[in-house]
Each structure stands twice: as structure tokens, then as C-alpha cells.
Amino acid sequence: MMKTKKYLILFYLVFLYELSLGQTISTPNGFNIRTGVNLGLWLSSSEKRGQEREQFILQSDFDTIASIGFDHIRLPIDEVQFWDEKMEKQPEAFTLMHNAINWAIENKLRIIINLHIIRSHHFFKAESNTLWKDSREQDKLINLWKQLSAELKKYPNDYVAYELLNEPVAENHDDWNKLLGRLVKSIREIEKERTLVIGSNLFQGVETFPYLKVPGGDKNIILTFHYYRPYALTFYKTPWSDLKDYNGKVYYPGEVVPEVELVNYSNEYKEKIKWAIGYYDKNTIQNDINIAIEVARGLKLPLYCGEYGVYPTAPKDAALRWYQDLTDIFRENNIAFCHWNYNADFPIVDDNSNPLRPLVDILTK
């Protein structure tokens, strides 16, 4: 009887501890994540080099990330920073990556190494990608991961995971599925239990999840998608999109850009931003994400949103309502999530690395 009581008390304490952490997703090797943040524009999509790059992200940033309630980091890296055109390794970049991993582990943060941009594939420049038509470039990508694995396989499986390619943009879904199969097979020959993070074709959108073919029988896989809809809100006045020319109001929930806000814009411009507008509320978002949820449930694999966020020029109240609805959906459906970004373009901290409240409270509650 006494033993039974002890087991019940232990079970209850474990239950309370897990409840305090919130729901997490996990793979059999112990890689567990719930809410994280990207460290973009550091080892990816950046011209910073030397001391400027070294000082952009410091050990203190990892301390901050852990202290304000995040449990993992997604670290985008680019081929151009890690290898020159002759495929010679660039030691400085590798040192910074190893620093990041060690700082993460010291803070009990999981970390996903995400191969973000390679010379033959850029998600923003799909028309110039050669990856899908050149078998030599596909072999090269496999070789990049072999080299990364050689560098990273010493780290524990329960702390470090690999995301094989950010936002693949192939003309044909099967082109990505075939390359994905080769990538997974190649890594499994070296590391049989490393967690691999895999998304679908066309920017890892939820709508292409049903076309994704995942190697069977492998449970150390996390399925990932990205979510930024409605773009008129999340990309409001972003300098790289057509929305830079829109000066009207945006709303959430409801019709993001009501017709009255477009009366002074040409029909040509309205057509250009058609992709970014529409009616959105929590139910709309839930219906979008249900596509990925159904695929993940069918495959019995955990689900992860590796990118989401609102550009800081968007109206704060509408942005916070969107964040609340989206993260509620993640928690209600046991989806782990990782905000884009930490201290650049879509920041969650100010210039002194102080958390931006109440945003951080919504993301980490």
C-alpha cells in the first residue's frame, strides 16, 4: 500500500512538472521541443563577417532565450558562409556554429541546425534554382550534409536535430520527395537515430503537406510547416514585398484589408496583393493548419511550425490578437512552434536584448 502511494505521488509530481512545461513534441531519441526562436540573419542571409558576425549573437543571447521561457533554437545556416566555391570549409563559420550548439546545451536548449540557403537553391529566387535539374547539385547537397554530420554527430541526439533544406521550391512535388529520400538515406547510413526535420514542397506550406512522401518506418522525424497568413498583416510594409506600397489599415480578425481601404489603388495593384488579403480569424487559421495535422496524425509523427511571425511595422493590437490565436491553435493541437526571429527583422527583443512584452508572454506561456 505504501509503495502504491509513493508511485501515485511520484506520478502526480511528474504530471505537475510536465503541465508546468506545457505540451511538448518528442521523438523516440528524446528530442523534445515546445516553443522556440530562430536565430536568423546571423549565419544565414547576412553579409556580416569577422568581428561583426561574431558579436551579432553572443552566449548572453542564449542565456536570455532560456531565461524568458523558450526551450529550443532553430539555427539557419547558409552554404556560402560555411564553404567557399571550391567547397573548402570556412573555419570561422563552423566555430560559430559549434559555439551556438554548446551554448544551447549549457542552457538546456535543444537546437535544430537548418540548412537554409545553398548556392543551387534559394526560396526567394526559385527561377534561378539549379538544384532540381542538375544531378551534380543534388549530389553536392548530399555531400554538404555528410560534412555537416561529420562535424555534428558527436553531439547528443536528444539536443541536436537536422533540418535538411529550408522551404524547398521544386516545380514538381516528386522532385523534392525523391531528393528527400536520398538525403534521409544518406544521413541514416551515418546517424541512425538523429532527429530529422522535414517539410513539404513549395515553401513548407500546409497546402502541400498531402504531397509529401516521408521515408517509412522512421520515427525520429518531425514534420514541419511555416505559417505567415494573412500576409497583409504579417508582412505589412515589408520592403521586399508588394506590400511595401500599401499604406492603408489592416485588421485582424476579420477582413484583413477591407475594400474601402483599396479604393485609391489601381486594379493592377489590387491584383498584385490578392495573395495577401482575405478574411482571417482563428477558425480560418485552424482550417489551414488542419491539412498538416491530418497528415502528421496519419503518419503518427510530431508536427512543428518552424517559422511564424509578424513584421514590426504591423499594427500592434492586431498582431497580438493574431499571435494569441495562432499559439492557442498550436497548444490545442500539440504542435511545437518557433518564432521568426530573435533580434533581427521580426524581433522579440529590443536593442538591449530585453524581451518585448506582451509578445514574449504570449509565445512562452
TORSEDREN-635779 format. One record per residue (C-alpha): residue in one letter; x, y, z. Coordinates in steps of 0.2 Angstrom, whole numbers, padded with zeros to 4 digits, always signed. Example, Ala and Ser with C-alpha at 12.3 -4.5 7.8 and 13.67 -1.06 7.14 Angstrom:
! TORSEDREN-635779
A+0062-0022+0039/S+0068-0005+0036/
***
This chain:
! TORSEDREN-635779
M+0000+0000+0000/M+0014+0012+0005/K+0023+0008-0012/T+0007+0012-0021/K+0005+0029-0013/K+0023+0033-0017/Y+0021+0029-0035/L+0005+0039-0036/I+0014+0054-0028/L+0028+0052-0040/F+0016+0051-0055/Y+0007+0066-0049/L+0023+0076-0047/V+0029+0071-0064/F+0012+0076-0071/L+0013+0093-0062/Y+0030+0096-0069/E+0025+0092-0087/L+0010+0103-0085/S+0021+0117-0080/L+0031+0115-0096/G+0016+0114-0107/Q+0014+0101-0120/T+0030+0096-0130/I+0033+0085-0145/S+0046+0072-0145/T+0055+0059-0155/P+0060+0042-0148/N+0078+0048-0146/G+0072+0061-0133/F+0072+0076-0144/N+0059+0086-0135/I+0053+0104-0140/R+0038+0116-0137/T+0042+0134-0140/G+0057+0141-0148/V+0065+0155-0158/N+0075+0157-0174/L+0092+0164-0174/G+0091+0170-0192/L+0102+0184-0201/W+0117+0178-0192/L+0124+0163-0201/S+0111+0164-0215/S+0105+0179-0226/S+0119+0190-0219/E+0134+0199-0226/K+0141+0201-0208/R+0158+0193-0207/G+0173+0194-0194/Q+0170+0203-0178/E+0153+0210-0184/R+0146+0192-0186/E+0155+0186-0171/Q+0147+0200-0160/F+0129+0199-0168/I+0124+0183-0157/L+0133+0180-0140/Q+0132+0167-0126/S+0122+0180-0117/D+0108+0179-0130/F+0107+0160-0127/D+0106+0164-0108/T+0092+0177-0112/I+0082+0165-0123/A+0082+0151-0110/S+0078+0163-0096/I+0062+0170-0104/G+0055+0153-0107/F+0060+0146-0124/D+0066+0128-0124/H+0074+0127-0141/I+0083+0137-0156/R+0082+0134-0174/L+0098+0140-0182/P+0098+0144-0200/I+0115+0142-0209/D+0120+0145-0227/E+0132+0136-0239/V+0140+0152-0244/Q+0145+0156-0226/F+0152+0138-0222/W+0160+0133-0239/D+0168+0143-0252/E+0165+0140-0271/K+0179+0126-0271/M+0170+0118-0257/E+0183+0122-0244/K+0177+0124-0226/Q+0176+0141-0219/P+0183+0138-0201/E+0176+0154-0193/A+0158+0149-0198/F+0160+0132-0191/T+0167+0138-0175/L+0152+0150-0173/M+0140+0135-0176/H+0149+0124-0163/N+0148+0139-0151/A+0130+0140-0153/I+0127+0122-0150/N+0137+0122-0134/W+0129+0137-0128/A+0112+0130-0131/I+0116+0113-0122/E+0123+0123-0107/N+0106+0132-0106/K+0097+0115-0109/L+0090+0122-0125/R+0088+0110-0140/I+0094+0116-0156/I+0089+0112-0174/I+0103+0115-0187/N+0093+0121-0203/L+0102+0121-0220/H+0093+0137-0226/I+0101+0143-0242/I+0113+0134-0254/R+0120+0140-0270/S+0109+0130-0280/H+0093+0134-0271/H+0086+0150-0264/F+0067+0150-0258/F+0066+0168-0264/K+0074+0165-0281/A+0065+0150-0287/E+0068+0154-0306/S+0087+0153-0304/N+0087+0137-0294/T+0098+0123-0302/L+0095+0110-0289/W+0081+0101-0297/K+0088+0099-0314/D+0106+0096-0310/S+0110+0079-0303/R+0128+0086-0298/E+0120+0099-0287/Q+0109+0086-0279/D+0125+0075-0275/K+0133+0091-0268/L+0118+0094-0256/I+0120+0076-0250/N+0139+0079-0248/L+0136+0095-0238/W+0125+0085-0226/K+0139+0072-0225/Q+0151+0085-0220/L+0139+0093-0208/S+0136+0076-0200/A+0154+0073-0198/E+0155+0089-0188/L+0139+0087-0178/K+0137+0068-0174/K+0147+0070-0158/Y+0133+0080-0151/P+0119+0070-0141/N+0103+0065-0151/D+0092+0072-0138/Y+0099+0090-0140/V+0103+0092-0159/A+0092+0089-0174/Y+0095+0092-0193/E+0083+0101-0204/L+0088+0096-0222/L+0083+0111-0233/N+0073+0126-0229/E+0057+0129-0240/P+0061+0118-0255/V+0053+0126-0271/A+0053+0112-0284/E+0041+0113-0300/N+0036+0095-0296/H+0032+0088-0279/D+0041+0072-0283/D+0057+0081-0287/W+0058+0086-0269/N+0052+0069-0262/K+0065+0059-0272/L+0079+0071-0266/L+0072+0070-0248/G+0073+0051-0249/R+0091+0051-0255/L+0095+0064-0241/V+0087+0054-0227/K+0095+0038-0233/S+0112+0046-0234/I+0111+0053-0216/R+0104+0036-0209/E+0120+0027-0216/I+0130+0038-0204/E+0117+0043-0190/K+0103+0030-0187/E+0094+0040-0173/R+0097+0058-0176/T+0080+0068-0177/L+0077+0075-0194/V+0065+0089-0198/I+0056+0088-0214/G+0044+0100-0223/S+0034+0099-0239/N+0037+0107-0256/L+0033+0125-0260/F+0039+0135-0245/Q+0034+0121-0232/G+0016+0127-0234/V+0002+0117-0226/E-0007+0116-0243/T+0006+0104-0250/F+0008+0093-0235/P-0003+0079-0243/Y+0010+0078-0257/L+0025+0075-0245/K+0032+0057-0245/V+0041+0053-0229/P+0053+0038-0228/G+0043+0024-0219/G+0047+0016-0203/D+0057+0031-0196/K+0050+0038-0180/N+0065+0050-0177/I+0057+0063-0189/I+0047+0079-0186/L+0036+0086-0199/T+0037+0105-0201/F+0027+0119-0209/H+0028+0138-0210/Y+0014+0149-0207/Y+0013+0168-0211/R-0005+0170-0217/P-0013+0183-0219/Y+0002+0191-0227/A-0006+0208-0227/L-0004+0208-0208/T+0012+0198-0206/F+0021+0206-0220/Y+0014+0224-0218/K+0026+0236-0226/T+0040+0224-0228/P+0052+0231-0240/W+0054+0215-0250/S+0036+0213-0255/D+0022+0221-0264/L+0015+0226-0248/K+0028+0240-0246/D+0017+0251-0257/Y+0001+0248-0246/N-0002+0262-0234/G-0020+0258-0228/K-0025+0250-0212/V-0025+0231-0209/Y-0036+0222-0197/Y-0037+0205-0188/P-0048+0196-0185/G-0060+0199-0200/E-0057+0206-0217/V-0038+0210-0216/V-0039+0223-0230/P-0057+0229-0232/E-0062+0235-0249/V-0064+0253-0243/E-0045+0253-0239/L-0042+0249-0258/V-0052+0262-0267/N-0037+0273-0271/Y-0027+0259-0278/S-0026+0253-0296/N-0034+0237-0301/E-0017+0231-0306/Y-0010+0234-0288/K-0026+0225-0281/E-0022+0210-0291/K-0003+0211-0286/I-0008+0209-0267/K-0023+0197-0269/W-0012+0183-0262/A-0010+0193-0246/I-0028+0198-0241/G-0044+0189-0237/Y-0055+0185-0222/Y-0045+0178-0207/D-0049+0173-0189/K-0045+0158-0178/N-0056+0146-0187/T-0048+0151-0204/I-0031+0148-0197/Q-0036+0132-0189/N-0044+0125-0205/D-0027+0129-0214/I-0017+0120-0202/N-0029+0105-0201/I-0021+0100-0218/A-0004+0097-0209/I-0012+0090-0193/E-0021+0076-0203/V-0005+0071-0212/A+0005+0071-0196/R-0008+0060-0187/G-0009+0048-0202/L+0010+0046-0201/K+0010+0046-0182/L+0024+0059-0182/P+0025+0075-0172/L+0021+0092-0180/Y+0031+0108-0179/C+0029+0126-0185/G+0047+0131-0189/E+0043+0149-0194/Y+0029+0161-0190/G+0029+0180-0185/V+0023+0197-0189/Y+0034+0211-0196/P+0036+0225-0183/T+0028+0238-0194/A+0011+0230-0192/P-0002+0237-0180/K+0002+0230-0163/D-0015+0226-0157/A-0020+0216-0172/A-0003+0207-0172/L-0005+0202-0154/R-0023+0195-0157/W-0015+0185-0172/Y-0001+0179-0161/Q-0013+0174-0147/D-0025+0164-0159/L-0010+0155-0168/T-0001+0150-0152/D-0018+0144-0145/I-0020+0133-0160/F-0003+0126-0158/R-0005+0122-0140/E-0023+0115-0143/N-0016+0103-0156/N+0001+0099-0148/I+0011+0107-0162/A+0028+0114-0157/F+0032+0131-0163/C+0047+0143-0167/H+0046+0161-0169/W+0055+0170-0183/N+0065+0179-0177/Y+0076+0183-0161/N+0085+0200-0164/A+0083+0204-0182/D+0069+0209-0194/F+0055+0201-0184/P+0062+0203-0166/I+0056+0198-0149/V+0069+0208-0140/D+0074+0226-0141/D+0091+0233-0145/N+0097+0229-0127/S+0091+0211-0128/N+0076+0215-0117/P+0061+0204-0121/L+0046+0213-0130/R+0031+0211-0118/P+0017+0206-0120/L+0023+0197-0136/V+0035+0186-0127/D+0022+0182-0114/I+0010+0175-0127/L+0024+0165-0135/T+0031+0157-0119/K+0015+0155-0108/
***
